[in-house]
Amino acid sequence: MTTIAFDLDDTLLRGDQSISEYTVQTLHILSEQGMRILPASGRAMESMADFVRRLGCCTHFIACNGAEVWTADGRRIMAQTLDRDTARAVVDFGIHEHVYMQTYDGACFYYNKPSSYAESYARASFLTGVLTPDIRSFVDLHPTCKILMMDETEKISRMREEAGRLFAGRANVTTSKPSFLEINPPGASKGNALTWCASEMGFDMKETVCFGDSLNDLSMLQAAGLSVAVKNARPEVKEKTDLITEYTNDQDGVARFLHDRFLRAV
């Protein structure tokens, strides 16, 4: 059985965060033919739920950059969190860098200071933002699977390298968008979560086809039997995948690739 795994933002989703009817129909046909459809996003579960319902053919999905795996009916079957000391250290790093930071609990995200980042994130994620100036105390009481920082692209790039050194072995440091710095538990990655799903659900990693566009997708792409970057992917992602779609996310690149590969003769 082939498993099709894909990122959401800038990969399956169009720029306006919609999923076209063509994409939905293509994935439904593949599911009816016995293929497993497995979304894998940096988003929290509550931020993915509407997209999973829109697709209507997923039994499971990977959230928070691989820190969690959920069933489509809302049961969490795998979860990892940052240990308290590491979460505190990550927050202290963000405070030292004077950046916007947020963490998660349920259908809310908790952010450290008023910012346009909070406003745009609330619109994009469908989550409710709660101003929480003392994020350090918050993570003490609320174990988290992810701390997200936002700032200018150049600053985030520098911080990613520094955080990678500071938290080596203690946290996984990655980026989904150029202005995002994402800190997850050390074993949390989309690739590890996909491998976990393969073990638990009984599918072969050699029979997976994975799609992505950014750095947080690399672990999944590198673990896949066949890795595919969408046309709009970051150059460093394209360099490390087996194939590149002919179309961007706004042109339904994932669905067009799948149709040509699996359905053209149908």
HELIX and SHEET records of a PDB file:
HELIX    1   1 LEU A    8  LEU A   12  3                                   5    
HELIX    2   2 GLU A   21  GLU A   32  1                                  12    
HELIX    3   3 MET A   45  LEU A   55  1                                  11    
HELIX    4   4 CYS A   64  GLY A   66  5                                   3    
HELIX    5   5 ARG A   84  GLU A   97  1                                  14    
HELIX    6   6 SER A  116  SER A  125  1                                  10    
HELIX    7   7 ILE A  135  LEU A  141  1                                   7    
HELIX    8   8 THR A  153  LEU A  166  1                                  14    
HELIX    9   9 LYS A  190  MET A  201  1                                  12    
HELIX   10  10 MET A  205  GLU A  207  5                                   3    
HELIX   11  11 LEU A  215  ASP A  217  5                                   3    
HELIX   12  12 LEU A  218  ALA A  223  1                                   6    
HELIX   13  13 PRO A  235  LYS A  238  1                                   4    
HELIX   14  14 ASN A  249  GLN A  251  5                                   3    
HELIX   15  15 GLY A  253  LEU A  258  1                                   6    
HELIX   16  16 HIS A  259  LEU A  263  3                                   5    
SHEET    1   A 5 ARG A  36  PRO A  39  0                                        
SHEET    2   A 5 THR A   3  PHE A   6  1                                        
SHEET    3   A 5 THR A 208  GLY A 212  1                                        
SHEET    4   A 5 LEU A 226  ALA A 229  1                                        
SHEET    5   A 5 LEU A 243  ILE A 244  1                                        
SHEET    1   B 3 HIS A  60  ALA A  63  0                                        
SHEET    2   B 3 GLU A  68  THR A  71 -1                                        
SHEET    3   B 3 ARG A  76  ALA A  79 -1                                        
SHEET    1   C 6 THR A 128  LEU A 131  0                                        
SHEET    2   C 6 CYS A 108  TYR A 111  1                                        
SHEET    3   C 6 TYR A 100  ASP A 105 -1                                        
SHEET    4   C 6 ILE A 147  MET A 150 -1                                        
SHEET    5   C 6 PHE A 180  ASN A 184 -1                                        
SHEET    6   C 6 ASN A 172  THR A 174 -1                                        
END                                                                             
